[in-house]
Amino acid sequence: MGQFGSLYDAMENTNNDHSAWAVMNVRFTGRLTTCASASMAEASASFSGLSLDPSQVQAAPAGFDYRAISDLGDYSRLRMRWWVVEAGLRQVFADRFLFDFALSYDNFRDEQPYLVDNTGKMWGFKLGLNWIF
């Protein structure tokens, strides 16, 4: 047995990650193009099975609560879903300049917040001027 527990302490970790995306570009003319994209990410994670017995430990660090660490699995179940959607236009000027415009929307949902609930929505706007040299 080690100083702070056994090498054989069992802990199970579970992760599920899913993502999907779609992108579309349409060229109306040689100078005007539009684009759109959507992506979704969903993830969950947790661990369980950690059980530390302070009576089986040779030396415990001062102030270290083994029972509280064993309960950590009860608070580690995390789950989130994130949508991002963007649409925009590109206009070519004078064969060397490109003007980009895009609008985006983010929707983050913290379905099982642990310490802080990060649920929120955000709108974005992008303007760009590019020079081809």
N, C-alpha and C positions, 0 to 999 in steps of 0.2 A: 504494500500500500504506500502510495506517495505521501508527501508531506501535507498536501491540501486535497486529497481525495485519491481515488484509484484510477489507474490507466483504463480500467474496464467500465468506468461510469458510462452508462448508455444515454445517448441523446439522439432524437430523431428530428431531422430538418426536412421540411416540405416546402417546395416552391412550385408555383404554376405561373407561367408567363405566356400571354397570347398577344399577338399583334397582327394588324391588317392594314393595308394601305392601297390607295388607288390614285393614279396620276393620269391626267389627260391634257394634251396640248393640241390646239387647233390653230392652223395657219390660215387666216382668212385671205390675206394677200401677201405679196413679197415684203410688205412693210408692217403688217399688223398681225400679231400672234397673241393668243390668249392661253392661259394655263389654269388648271385647277388641281388641287390635291386634297386628299383626306387621309388621315391616319388615326388608328385607335390602338392604344396599348392598355392591357389589363394584366394585373399581377397580384398574386397573393403569396404570403410567406408566413411560416410559423415554425416553431420548434417545440418539442415536448419530450417527456421522458427523463429529464434531468432530475435526479434525486440524490442529493448529497446528505450524508448522515454525519453530523458533527461528532458523534460518539466514536466513529471509526477513524477519525483523523488524529494523527500523532501530535500536530501542532497547528493551532488555528491563529491566523493573524488577528491582532487586536482590533475589535470593532467589526469584524467580518461576520455577517449573518448568513450562515449556510442555508437556513430554511427559506429566507427571502430569495436567495438565488434560485433555489429549487422551484419557487413559485413564478419565476420570470416567464416561463412558458405560457402562463395564463394571460400575460400582458403582451405577448409578442405576435399575436395574430394580426397581420397587416394585409390590407386589400385596397387597391386603387384602380381607377379607370380614367384614361386621359384621351380626349378627342382633340385633334387639331385639323382645322379646315382652312384652306387658303385658295384665293382666286386672284388672278391678275391679268394685266395687259402689257405687251411690249410693242412700242412704236419705233420704227427706224426713221431717223431724220438725216438727210444729206449723206447717206451711205456710210457714215462714220460715227454717228451718234445714235445711241439707243436710250429711250426713255422707258423706265419700268415703273409700274404702279401695281400694288398688291394690297389686298385686305385679308386679314387673318382673324380667326376665332379659336381660342383655346378654352376647353372646358375640363377642368381637373376635379375629380370627385374622390375624396378620401373616404371610402366606405366604412372603414373601421379605424378611426384615428387613435393613436396611442397617447402621445403627449400633446400634440397640437393638431387641430383640424385644418388641413391645407386646402379644403374645398374652395374652389373659386373659378371665375370666368374672366377672360381677358380678350379685348379687341385690339388688333394691331393694324397699323397703316404703314406702308413702305413706299417711298419715292426714291427713284434712282436715275442717275444720268451716267451712261457709260460711253467711253470713247474708244473706238477700235483703231489701233495704230498698226 
